[in-house]
Amino acid sequence: MSETLTERLAGEIEEIFEPLVNALDSPFWSDRLFSQLGVGKDDPSAGAILAALDALVELKNQISALAANPSPSFDGIAQVLNAFKGAFDAIRSLSNPGAAAAAFAGFGEDLVELLIGTHVASRYPLPNISALTVTVLIAGGRTRVRRV
């Protein structure tokens, strides 16, 4: 039996966010993550960062729950959309001037780009190299090329 589009998307999203989920589930890796960010657990910005990370994990969980249901309801879809909104709001809140985590502006976007880039590079190496090559050719030296 072939998988549905929803199952495929949920599987990809689960794999993308797996390193984040594992880091948050393990006290060792969670402490290490905050240590690398230069944030102590009692730092005011730690709460905002943890809220953004938790929102991303909740989004992954909602998508997985939706995919597990062979006939998703409108309520299930609404929960996923609310989880998307919550995740994006939490990530954007890190960039708010004056917020405790304002020093981490762009952290959420960078984290998502890193997770997706790592997933694509490890799972689909040939398309990743092709996309990088096309980006370099299109850019033609006019813009900074970012490797995903």
C-alpha positions as a Markdown table, in Angstrom:
| # | Residue | x | y | z |
|---|---|---|---|---|
| 1 | Met | 0.0 | 0.0 | 0.0 |
| 2 | Ser | 1.4 | 3.4 | -1.0 |
| 3 | Glu | 1.5 | 6.2 | 1.4 |
| 4 | Thr | -0.7 | 9.2 | 1.1 |
| 5 | Leu | 0.6 | 12.8 | 0.6 |
| 6 | Thr | -0.3 | 13.6 | 4.2 |
| 7 | Glu | 1.6 | 10.6 | 5.5 |
| 8 | Arg | 4.6 | 11.5 | 3.3 |
| 9 | Leu | 4.7 | 15.1 | 4.5 |
| 10 | Ala | 4.2 | 14.1 | 8.1 |
| 11 | Gly | 7.1 | 11.6 | 7.8 |
| 12 | Glu | 9.4 | 14.2 | 6.3 |
| 13 | Ile | 8.4 | 16.8 | 9.0 |
| 14 | Glu | 9.0 | 14.2 | 11.7 |
| 15 | Glu | 12.5 | 13.5 | 10.3 |
| 16 | Ile | 13.3 | 17.2 | 10.0 |
| 17 | Phe | 12.4 | 17.9 | 13.6 |
| 18 | Glu | 13.8 | 14.7 | 15.1 |
| 19 | Pro | 17.1 | 16.3 | 16.2 |
| 20 | Leu | 15.2 | 19.1 | 18.0 |
| 21 | Val | 12.8 | 16.6 | 19.7 |
| 22 | Asn | 15.7 | 14.4 | 20.8 |
| 23 | Ala | 17.6 | 17.5 | 22.2 |
| 24 | Leu | 14.6 | 18.7 | 24.2 |
| 25 | Asp | 13.8 | 15.2 | 25.5 |
| 26 | Ser | 17.3 | 14.6 | 26.8 |
| 27 | Pro | 18.5 | 16.8 | 29.8 |
| 28 | Phe | 22.1 | 16.4 | 28.6 |
| 29 | Trp | 21.5 | 17.6 | 25.1 |
| 30 | Ser | 19.1 | 20.3 | 26.3 |
| 31 | Asp | 21.7 | 21.7 | 28.6 |
| 32 | Arg | 24.3 | 21.4 | 25.9 |
| 33 | Leu | 22.0 | 23.3 | 23.5 |
| 34 | Phe | 21.5 | 26.2 | 25.9 |
| 35 | Ser | 25.2 | 26.2 | 26.8 |
| 36 | Gln | 26.1 | 26.6 | 23.1 |
| 37 | Leu | 23.7 | 29.5 | 22.9 |
| 38 | Gly | 25.3 | 31.0 | 26.0 |
| 39 | Val | 22.0 | 30.9 | 27.9 |
| 40 | Gly | 21.6 | 29.6 | 31.4 |
| 41 | Lys | 18.4 | 27.8 | 32.4 |
| 42 | Asp | 17.6 | 30.8 | 34.8 |
| 43 | Asp | 18.3 | 33.4 | 32.1 |
| 44 | Pro | 15.1 | 35.3 | 31.1 |
| 45 | Ser | 15.7 | 34.6 | 27.4 |
| 46 | Ala | 15.7 | 30.8 | 28.1 |
| 47 | Gly | 12.0 | 30.8 | 28.5 |
| 48 | Ala | 11.3 | 32.5 | 25.2 |
| 49 | Ile | 13.7 | 30.2 | 23.4 |
| 50 | Leu | 12.2 | 27.1 | 25.0 |
| 51 | Ala | 8.7 | 28.3 | 24.1 |
| 52 | Ala | 9.7 | 28.7 | 20.5 |
| 53 | Leu | 11.3 | 25.2 | 20.5 |
| 54 | Asp | 8.3 | 23.7 | 22.2 |
| 55 | Ala | 6.0 | 25.3 | 19.6 |
| 56 | Leu | 8.0 | 23.6 | 16.8 |
| 57 | Val | 7.7 | 20.3 | 18.6 |
| 58 | Glu | 4.0 | 20.8 | 19.0 |
| 59 | Leu | 3.6 | 21.6 | 15.3 |
| 60 | Lys | 5.4 | 18.3 | 14.5 |
| 61 | Asn | 3.1 | 16.4 | 16.9 |
| 62 | Gln | 0.0 | 17.9 | 15.4 |
| 63 | Ile | 1.1 | 17.1 | 11.9 |
| 64 | Ser | 1.9 | 13.5 | 13.0 |
| 65 | Ala | -1.6 | 13.2 | 14.6 |
| 66 | Leu | -3.3 | 14.5 | 11.5 |
| 67 | Ala | -1.4 | 12.0 | 9.3 |
| 68 | Ala | -2.2 | 9.1 | 11.5 |
| 69 | Asn | -5.9 | 9.7 | 10.9 |
| 70 | Pro | -7.0 | 8.2 | 7.6 |
| 71 | Ser | -9.9 | 10.6 | 7.3 |
| 72 | Pro | -8.8 | 13.9 | 9.0 |
| 73 | Ser | -11.6 | 16.2 | 10.3 |
| 74 | Phe | -11.8 | 19.9 | 9.9 |
| 75 | Asp | -11.0 | 20.2 | 13.6 |
| 76 | Gly | -7.8 | 18.2 | 13.1 |
| 77 | Ile | -6.8 | 20.4 | 10.2 |
| 78 | Ala | -7.7 | 23.5 | 12.3 |
| 79 | Gln | -5.4 | 22.2 | 15.1 |
| 80 | Val | -2.5 | 21.8 | 12.7 |
| 81 | Leu | -3.1 | 25.4 | 11.4 |
| 82 | Asn | -3.2 | 26.7 | 15.0 |
| 83 | Ala | 0.0 | 24.9 | 15.7 |
| 84 | Phe | 1.6 | 26.5 | 12.6 |
| 85 | Lys | 0.4 | 29.9 | 13.9 |
| 86 | Gly | 1.7 | 29.2 | 17.4 |
| 87 | Ala | 5.1 | 28.1 | 16.0 |
| 88 | Phe | 5.5 | 31.1 | 13.7 |
| 89 | Asp | 4.4 | 33.5 | 16.5 |
| 90 | Ala | 6.8 | 32.0 | 19.0 |
| 91 | Ile | 9.7 | 32.2 | 16.4 |
| 92 | Arg | 8.8 | 35.8 | 15.6 |
| 93 | Ser | 8.6 | 36.7 | 19.3 |
| 94 | Leu | 12.3 | 36.0 | 19.6 |
| 95 | Ser | 13.0 | 38.9 | 17.2 |
| 96 | Asn | 10.8 | 41.5 | 19.0 |
| 97 | Pro | 12.8 | 44.5 | 20.2 |
| 98 | Gly | 12.9 | 44.7 | 24.0 |
| 99 | Ala | 12.0 | 41.0 | 24.4 |
| 100 | Ala | 14.2 | 39.0 | 26.8 |
| 101 | Ala | 15.4 | 37.0 | 23.8 |
| 102 | Ala | 16.0 | 39.9 | 21.5 |
| 103 | Ala | 19.7 | 39.0 | 21.4 |
| 104 | Phe | 18.6 | 35.9 | 19.5 |
| 105 | Ala | 16.8 | 37.7 | 16.7 |
| 106 | Gly | 16.7 | 35.3 | 13.8 |
| 107 | Phe | 17.4 | 32.3 | 15.9 |
| 108 | Gly | 14.2 | 30.6 | 15.1 |
| 109 | Glu | 14.5 | 31.1 | 11.4 |
| 110 | Asp | 18.1 | 30.0 | 11.4 |
| 111 | Leu | 17.2 | 26.9 | 13.4 |
| 112 | Val | 14.4 | 25.9 | 10.9 |
| 113 | Glu | 16.7 | 26.5 | 8.0 |
| 114 | Leu | 19.4 | 24.4 | 9.6 |
| 115 | Leu | 17.1 | 21.5 | 10.4 |
| 116 | Ile | 15.6 | 21.5 | 6.8 |
| 117 | Gly | 19.0 | 22.0 | 5.2 |
| 118 | Thr | 20.6 | 19.2 | 7.2 |
| 119 | His | 17.6 | 16.9 | 6.4 |
| 120 | Val | 17.7 | 17.7 | 2.7 |
| 121 | Ala | 21.5 | 17.3 | 2.5 |
| 122 | Ser | 21.6 | 14.0 | 4.3 |
| 123 | Arg | 18.4 | 12.5 | 2.7 |
| 124 | Tyr | 18.6 | 13.9 | -0.8 |
| 125 | Pro | 22.2 | 14.7 | -1.6 |
| 126 | Leu | 22.0 | 14.9 | -5.4 |
| 127 | Pro | 19.1 | 17.4 | -5.5 |
| 128 | Asn | 20.8 | 19.4 | -2.9 |
| 129 | Ile | 24.0 | 19.6 | -4.9 |
| 130 | Ser | 21.9 | 20.4 | -8.0 |
| 131 | Ala | 20.0 | 23.2 | -6.2 |
| 132 | Leu | 23.3 | 24.7 | -5.0 |
| 133 | Thr | 24.7 | 24.6 | -8.5 |
| 134 | Val | 21.6 | 26.3 | -10.0 |
| 135 | Thr | 21.7 | 28.9 | -7.2 |
| 136 | Val | 25.3 | 29.7 | -8.0 |
| 137 | Leu | 24.6 | 29.9 | -11.8 |
| 138 | Ile | 21.5 | 32.1 | -11.3 |
| 139 | Ala | 23.2 | 34.4 | -8.8 |
| 140 | Gly | 26.1 | 35.0 | -11.1 |
| 141 | Gly | 28.1 | 36.7 | -8.4 |
| 142 | Arg | 25.5 | 39.4 | -7.8 |
| 143 | Thr | 24.2 | 38.0 | -4.5 |
| 144 | Arg | 25.6 | 36.1 | -1.6 |
| 145 | Val | 25.0 | 32.4 | -2.0 |
| 146 | Arg | 23.9 | 30.5 | 1.1 |
| 147 | Arg | 24.3 | 26.8 | 1.2 |
| 148 | Val | 21.3 | 25.1 | 2.8 |
